[in-house]
Amino acid sequence: MSASLFILTLITTTFIGGSGFEQFYVTHTTIFDISFWVGGLTYSIPLMAILFSHEMGHYLTAKKYGLVVTPPYFIPAPTLIGTFGAFIRIKSPFFGKRELFDVGIAGPIAGFVAAVPVLITGLFLSRIIMVNPVSGNFLDFGKPVLYILMEPIIFPHIPAGGDVLLHPTAFAGWIGMLVTSLNLLPVGQLDGGHIAYAVLGKKANRISFALIGILAILSYFYEGWLLWIGLLLILGLRHPALPYISEELDPTRKKLAILALIIFILSFMPVPVKL
């Protein structure tokens, strides 16, 4: 089952990548040309590597604690990015803060470590184009903080009216940043929710409710946040209680929590996509 989903997701993401590759290089190829699919691999392989790294971070850490966990499942989808991501199922309950924290933080760190070189490599392959804002026939992708920090180094002279056209590999890195930030939202049973609950205990539930208010404000600028609010409300804002809630985290894990916050800041985009 997982192997079939992996193959299907590789096909759908390679198709999206091939379309992006054709538009970037103006190759005039079609899905009947082998070069279309080969070009698509410049997007699908790095994207799936990022998603795989994220889920394997969770998987290996869960295995370390003897938890019953499934291998990663990829979800193919006919969307702008070709997939709805990947996930694992942890069938064992968490008992203490340490295992909850370690499993929760391992995925975002592994995914971020994989996404950074992909984004940097992709930006070096990207190019500057002149944009006509009057036409309105293009998507304006938001820029994570890490991108904003790197752009003037890689593109020190962007002329007025110019913008960076992302190479398919850079787009894969951009998605990696988006996936990382969304997973690190400190809500419910998202990775960020696990981390926050392990660090703050029941106080983390207050952060979950506050974040919904922040996302509601951001939805004025990006309506997609309304979808996320609805999804989070369905999944639940409160993190389930742990049997050993009194267990304390050591200083190293608390420092890693700060690292997770930094990763969230570097990868977050208030407005991911704007028409």
C-alpha positions as a Markdown table, in Angstrom:
| # | Residue | x | y | z |
|---|---|---|---|---|
| 1 | Met | 0.0 | 0.0 | 0.0 |
| 2 | Ser | 2.7 | 2.5 | 1.0 |
| 3 | Ala | 4.8 | 1.6 | -2.0 |
| 4 | Ser | 1.9 | 2.1 | -4.4 |
| 5 | Leu | 1.1 | 5.5 | -2.9 |
| 6 | Phe | 4.8 | 6.4 | -3.2 |
| 7 | Ile | 4.8 | 5.6 | -6.9 |
| 8 | Leu | 1.6 | 7.4 | -7.6 |
| 9 | Thr | 2.9 | 10.5 | -5.7 |
| 10 | Leu | 6.1 | 10.3 | -7.6 |
| 11 | Ile | 4.1 | 10.4 | -10.9 |
| 12 | Thr | 1.8 | 13.3 | -9.9 |
| 13 | Thr | 4.7 | 15.4 | -8.5 |
| 14 | Thr | 6.8 | 14.7 | -11.6 |
| 15 | Phe | 3.9 | 15.7 | -13.8 |
| 16 | Ile | 3.7 | 19.0 | -11.9 |
| 17 | Gly | 7.4 | 19.4 | -12.0 |
| 18 | Gly | 7.5 | 18.7 | -15.7 |
| 19 | Ser | 4.9 | 21.5 | -16.3 |
| 20 | Gly | 7.0 | 23.9 | -14.2 |
| 21 | Phe | 10.2 | 22.8 | -15.9 |
| 22 | Glu | 8.6 | 23.5 | -19.4 |
| 23 | Gln | 7.4 | 26.9 | -18.3 |
| 24 | Phe | 10.8 | 27.8 | -16.7 |
| 25 | Tyr | 12.9 | 26.8 | -19.7 |
| 26 | Val | 10.2 | 27.3 | -22.4 |
| 27 | Thr | 11.0 | 23.9 | -23.9 |
| 28 | His | 7.6 | 23.4 | -25.6 |
| 29 | Thr | 7.6 | 19.8 | -24.5 |
| 30 | Thr | 4.5 | 17.8 | -23.7 |
| 31 | Ile | 3.7 | 14.8 | -21.5 |
| 32 | Phe | 4.5 | 12.6 | -24.5 |
| 33 | Asp | 8.1 | 13.7 | -24.4 |
| 34 | Ile | 10.6 | 11.9 | -22.2 |
| 35 | Ser | 12.3 | 15.2 | -21.5 |
| 36 | Phe | 9.1 | 16.5 | -19.9 |
| 37 | Trp | 9.3 | 13.7 | -17.2 |
| 38 | Val | 13.0 | 14.0 | -16.8 |
| 39 | Gly | 12.7 | 17.7 | -16.2 |
| 40 | Gly | 9.9 | 17.0 | -13.7 |
| 41 | Leu | 12.3 | 15.0 | -11.6 |
| 42 | Thr | 14.1 | 18.2 | -10.7 |
| 43 | Tyr | 11.0 | 19.0 | -8.6 |
| 44 | Ser | 9.6 | 15.7 | -7.6 |
| 45 | Ile | 12.8 | 14.1 | -6.2 |
| 46 | Pro | 13.8 | 17.0 | -3.9 |
| 47 | Leu | 10.2 | 17.5 | -2.8 |
| 48 | Met | 9.7 | 13.9 | -1.9 |
| 49 | Ala | 13.1 | 13.8 | -0.2 |
| 50 | Ile | 12.0 | 16.6 | 2.0 |
| 51 | Leu | 8.7 | 15.0 | 2.9 |
| 52 | Phe | 10.4 | 11.6 | 3.4 |
| 53 | Ser | 13.0 | 13.1 | 5.7 |
| 54 | His | 10.3 | 14.8 | 7.8 |
| 55 | Glu | 8.4 | 11.6 | 8.3 |
| 56 | Met | 11.4 | 9.4 | 8.8 |
| 57 | Gly | 12.5 | 11.8 | 11.6 |
| 58 | His | 9.2 | 10.9 | 13.4 |
| 59 | Tyr | 9.4 | 7.2 | 12.4 |
| 60 | Leu | 12.9 | 6.5 | 13.6 |
| 61 | Thr | 12.4 | 8.4 | 16.9 |
| 62 | Ala | 9.2 | 6.6 | 17.5 |
| 63 | Lys | 10.9 | 3.3 | 16.8 |
| 64 | Lys | 13.6 | 4.3 | 19.3 |
| 65 | Tyr | 11.0 | 4.5 | 22.0 |
| 66 | Gly | 9.4 | 1.2 | 21.0 |
| 67 | Leu | 6.2 | 2.8 | 19.7 |
| 68 | Val | 4.1 | 1.0 | 17.2 |
| 69 | Val | 4.3 | 3.1 | 14.0 |
| 70 | Thr | 3.6 | 2.7 | 10.3 |
| 71 | Pro | 6.0 | 3.6 | 7.5 |
| 72 | Pro | 5.4 | 6.9 | 5.7 |
| 73 | Tyr | 2.4 | 7.1 | 3.5 |
| 74 | Phe | 2.5 | 9.6 | 0.6 |
| 75 | Ile | -0.7 | 11.1 | -0.7 |
| 76 | Pro | -0.9 | 11.8 | -4.4 |
| 77 | Ala | -3.2 | 14.6 | -5.5 |
| 78 | Pro | -4.0 | 16.6 | -8.7 |
| 79 | Thr | -3.1 | 19.9 | -7.0 |
| 80 | Leu | -0.7 | 22.8 | -7.6 |
| 81 | Ile | 2.1 | 20.8 | -5.9 |
| 82 | Gly | 1.0 | 17.3 | -6.9 |
| 83 | Thr | 0.6 | 15.9 | -3.4 |
| 84 | Phe | -1.2 | 16.4 | -0.1 |
| 85 | Gly | 2.1 | 15.5 | 1.7 |
| 86 | Ala | 2.9 | 12.4 | 3.7 |
| 87 | Phe | 2.1 | 11.0 | 7.1 |
| 88 | Ile | 2.8 | 8.2 | 9.5 |
| 89 | Arg | 0.4 | 6.7 | 12.1 |
| 90 | Ile | 1.7 | 6.2 | 15.6 |
| 91 | Lys | -0.5 | 3.5 | 17.1 |
| 92 | Ser | 1.0 | 3.5 | 20.6 |
| 93 | Pro | 0.0 | 6.2 | 23.2 |
| 94 | Phe | 2.6 | 8.6 | 24.5 |
| 95 | Phe | 3.3 | 8.3 | 28.2 |
| 96 | Gly | 5.8 | 11.0 | 29.0 |
| 97 | Lys | 7.0 | 14.4 | 27.9 |
| 98 | Arg | 10.4 | 13.3 | 26.7 |
| 99 | Glu | 9.1 | 10.8 | 24.1 |
| 100 | Leu | 6.3 | 13.2 | 23.0 |
| 101 | Phe | 8.9 | 16.0 | 22.6 |
| 102 | Asp | 11.5 | 13.9 | 20.8 |
| 103 | Val | 9.0 | 12.4 | 18.3 |
| 104 | Gly | 7.4 | 15.7 | 17.7 |
| 105 | Ile | 10.5 | 17.7 | 17.0 |
| 106 | Ala | 12.4 | 15.1 | 15.0 |
| 107 | Gly | 10.2 | 15.5 | 11.9 |
| 108 | Pro | 10.4 | 19.3 | 11.5 |
| 109 | Ile | 14.2 | 19.4 | 12.2 |
| 110 | Ala | 14.9 | 16.6 | 9.6 |
| 111 | Gly | 12.5 | 18.2 | 7.1 |
| 112 | Phe | 14.1 | 21.6 | 7.5 |
| 113 | Val | 17.6 | 20.3 | 7.2 |
| 114 | Ala | 16.6 | 18.6 | 3.9 |
| 115 | Ala | 14.7 | 21.7 | 2.7 |
| 116 | Val | 17.4 | 24.3 | 3.2 |
| 117 | Pro | 20.0 | 22.9 | 0.7 |
| 118 | Val | 17.1 | 22.3 | -1.8 |
| 119 | Leu | 16.0 | 25.9 | -1.5 |
| 120 | Ile | 19.5 | 27.3 | -1.8 |
| 121 | Thr | 20.3 | 25.1 | -4.8 |
| 122 | Gly | 17.0 | 25.9 | -6.4 |
| 123 | Leu | 17.6 | 29.7 | -6.0 |
| 124 | Phe | 21.0 | 29.5 | -7.7 |
| 125 | Leu | 19.1 | 27.8 | -10.6 |
| 126 | Ser | 16.4 | 30.4 | -10.6 |
| 127 | Arg | 16.4 | 33.6 | -12.7 |
| 128 | Ile | 15.1 | 37.2 | -12.7 |
| 129 | Ile | 12.2 | 38.1 | -15.0 |
| 130 | Met | 10.4 | 41.3 | -15.6 |
| 131 | Val | 6.8 | 41.3 | -14.3 |
| 132 | Asn | 3.8 | 43.2 | -15.5 |
| 133 | Pro | 1.7 | 43.7 | -12.3 |
| 134 | Val | -1.2 | 45.1 | -14.3 |
| 135 | Ser | -1.8 | 41.8 | -16.0 |
| 136 | Gly | -2.6 | 40.0 | -12.8 |
| 137 | Asn | -2.1 | 36.6 | -14.5 |
| 138 | Phe | 0.5 | 35.2 | -12.1 |
| 139 | Leu | 0.7 | 33.8 | -8.6 |
| 140 | Asp | 2.8 | 35.8 | -6.1 |
| 141 | Phe | 4.3 | 33.3 | -3.7 |
| 142 | Gly | 5.1 | 34.4 | -0.2 |
| 143 | Lys | 8.7 | 34.5 | 1.0 |
| 144 | Pro | 9.7 | 32.8 | 4.2 |
| 145 | Val | 12.2 | 34.7 | 6.4 |
| 146 | Leu | 15.0 | 32.4 | 5.3 |
| 147 | Tyr | 14.3 | 33.2 | 1.6 |
| 148 | Ile | 14.3 | 36.9 | 2.4 |
| 149 | Leu | 17.7 | 36.6 | 4.1 |
| 150 | Met | 19.2 | 34.6 | 1.1 |
| 151 | Glu | 17.7 | 36.5 | -1.8 |
| 152 | Pro | 20.0 | 39.6 | -1.6 |
| 153 | Ile | 23.0 | 37.3 | -1.5 |
| 154 | Ile | 22.0 | 35.2 | -4.5 |
| 155 | Phe | 20.3 | 38.1 | -6.4 |
| 156 | Pro | 22.1 | 41.3 | -5.2 |
| 157 | His | 20.7 | 43.4 | -8.1 |
| 158 | Ile | 17.0 | 42.9 | -8.9 |
| 159 | Pro | 15.9 | 45.7 | -11.2 |
| 160 | Ala | 12.7 | 47.7 | -10.7 |
| 161 | Gly | 9.8 | 45.7 | -12.0 |
| 162 | Gly | 11.8 | 42.5 | -11.8 |
| 163 | Asp | 11.1 | 39.4 | -9.8 |
| 164 | Val | 12.7 | 36.0 | -9.2 |
| 165 | Leu | 11.2 | 33.1 | -11.3 |
| 166 | Leu | 11.6 | 30.0 | -9.1 |
| 167 | His | 13.2 | 27.0 | -10.7 |
| 168 | Pro | 11.2 | 23.8 | -10.0 |
| 169 | Thr | 13.8 | 22.8 | -7.4 |
| 170 | Ala | 13.5 | 26.1 | -5.6 |
| 171 | Phe | 9.7 | 25.6 | -5.6 |
| 172 | Ala | 10.2 | 22.2 | -3.9 |
| 173 | Gly | 12.3 | 23.9 | -1.3 |
| 174 | Trp | 9.7 | 26.6 | -0.9 |
| 175 | Ile | 7.1 | 23.9 | -0.3 |
| 176 | Gly | 9.4 | 22.3 | 2.3 |
| 177 | Met | 9.5 | 25.6 | 4.2 |
| 178 | Leu | 5.7 | 25.8 | 4.1 |
| 179 | Val | 5.2 | 22.3 | 5.3 |
| 180 | Thr | 7.7 | 22.8 | 8.1 |
| 181 | Ser | 6.0 | 26.0 | 9.3 |
| 182 | Leu | 2.5 | 24.5 | 9.2 |
| 183 | Asn | 3.6 | 21.4 | 11.1 |
| 184 | Leu | 5.2 | 23.6 | 13.8 |
| 185 | Leu | 2.1 | 25.6 | 14.5 |
| 186 | Pro | 1.7 | 25.1 | 18.3 |
| 187 | Val | -1.8 | 23.6 | 18.0 |
| 188 | Gly | -3.4 | 20.3 | 19.2 |
| 189 | Gln | -1.6 | 17.3 | 17.9 |
| 190 | Leu | 0.5 | 19.0 | 15.2 |
| 191 | Asp | 4.3 | 18.7 | 15.7 |
| 192 | Gly | 4.3 | 22.2 | 17.2 |
| 193 | Gly | 1.5 | 21.2 | 19.5 |
| 194 | His | 3.4 | 18.2 | 20.8 |
| 195 | Ile | 6.5 | 20.4 | 21.4 |
| 196 | Ala | 4.5 | 23.1 | 23.1 |
| 197 | Tyr | 2.7 | 20.6 | 25.3 |
| 198 | Ala | 5.9 | 18.8 | 26.3 |
| 199 | Val | 7.5 | 22.2 | 27.3 |
| 200 | Leu | 4.5 | 24.0 | 28.8 |
| 201 | Gly | 2.1 | 21.3 | 29.8 |
| 202 | Lys | -1.6 | 22.4 | 29.9 |
| 203 | Lys | -0.6 | 26.0 | 29.4 |
| 204 | Ala | 0.1 | 25.1 | 25.8 |
| 205 | Asn | -3.7 | 24.9 | 25.2 |
| 206 | Arg | -3.9 | 28.6 | 25.8 |
| 207 | Ile | -1.4 | 29.2 | 23.0 |
| 208 | Ser | -3.5 | 27.0 | 20.7 |
| 209 | Phe | -6.6 | 29.2 | 21.2 |
| 210 | Ala | -4.6 | 32.4 | 20.8 |
| 211 | Leu | -3.1 | 31.1 | 17.6 |
| 212 | Ile | -6.5 | 30.6 | 16.1 |
| 213 | Gly | -7.2 | 34.2 | 16.7 |
| 214 | Ile | -4.0 | 35.2 | 15.0 |
| 215 | Leu | -4.8 | 33.0 | 12.0 |
| 216 | Ala | -8.3 | 34.6 | 11.9 |
| 217 | Ile | -6.6 | 38.0 | 11.6 |
| 218 | Leu | -4.2 | 36.7 | 8.9 |
| 219 | Ser | -7.2 | 35.3 | 6.9 |
| 220 | Tyr | -8.0 | 38.9 | 6.0 |
| 221 | Phe | -4.8 | 38.8 | 3.9 |
| 222 | Tyr | -4.9 | 35.1 | 2.9 |
| 223 | Glu | -8.2 | 33.3 | 2.9 |
| 224 | Gly | -6.5 | 29.9 | 3.0 |
| 225 | Trp | -6.0 | 30.4 | 6.7 |
| 226 | Leu | -9.8 | 29.9 | 7.2 |
| 227 | Leu | -9.4 | 26.4 | 5.8 |
| 228 | Trp | -6.7 | 25.7 | 8.3 |
| 229 | Ile | -8.7 | 27.1 | 11.1 |
| 230 | Gly | -11.6 | 24.8 | 10.2 |
| 231 | Leu | -9.2 | 21.8 | 10.0 |
| 232 | Leu | -7.6 | 22.6 | 13.3 |
| 233 | Leu | -11.0 | 22.9 | 15.0 |
| 234 | Ile | -12.0 | 19.5 | 13.6 |
| 235 | Leu | -8.7 | 17.9 | 14.8 |
| 236 | Gly | -9.0 | 19.6 | 18.2 |
| 237 | Leu | -7.2 | 22.5 | 19.8 |
| 238 | Arg | -6.4 | 20.8 | 23.1 |
| 239 | His | -3.6 | 18.4 | 23.4 |
| 240 | Pro | -4.5 | 15.0 | 25.0 |
| 241 | Ala | -3.2 | 14.7 | 28.5 |
| 242 | Leu | -0.2 | 12.5 | 29.3 |
| 243 | Pro | -0.1 | 9.9 | 32.1 |
| 244 | Tyr | 3.3 | 11.3 | 33.3 |
| 245 | Ile | 2.6 | 15.0 | 32.9 |
| 246 | Ser | 4.9 | 15.9 | 35.8 |
| 247 | Glu | 8.0 | 14.7 | 34.0 |
| 248 | Glu | 10.5 | 17.5 | 33.4 |
| 249 | Leu | 12.4 | 18.2 | 30.2 |
| 250 | Asp | 16.2 | 18.5 | 30.5 |
| 251 | Pro | 18.0 | 21.7 | 29.5 |
| 252 | Thr | 19.1 | 20.2 | 26.1 |
| 253 | Arg | 15.5 | 19.6 | 25.1 |
| 254 | Lys | 14.5 | 23.1 | 26.2 |
| 255 | Lys | 17.2 | 24.5 | 23.9 |
| 256 | Leu | 15.9 | 22.3 | 21.1 |
| 257 | Ala | 12.5 | 23.8 | 21.7 |
| 258 | Ile | 14.0 | 27.3 | 21.1 |
| 259 | Leu | 15.6 | 25.9 | 17.9 |
| 260 | Ala | 12.2 | 24.7 | 16.8 |
| 261 | Leu | 10.8 | 28.2 | 17.4 |
| 262 | Ile | 13.7 | 29.7 | 15.3 |
| 263 | Ile | 12.9 | 27.1 | 12.5 |
| 264 | Phe | 9.3 | 28.1 | 12.6 |
| 265 | Ile | 10.1 | 31.8 | 12.3 |
| 266 | Leu | 12.6 | 31.2 | 9.4 |
| 267 | Ser | 10.0 | 29.1 | 7.5 |
| 268 | Phe | 6.7 | 30.9 | 8.2 |
| 269 | Met | 4.9 | 32.9 | 5.6 |
| 270 | Pro | 1.9 | 35.0 | 6.7 |
| 271 | Val | 0.6 | 35.1 | 3.1 |
| 272 | Pro | 1.8 | 31.9 | 1.3 |
| 273 | Val | 0.1 | 32.7 | -2.0 |
| 274 | Lys | -1.4 | 35.8 | -3.4 |
| 275 | Leu | -3.1 | 36.4 | -6.8 |
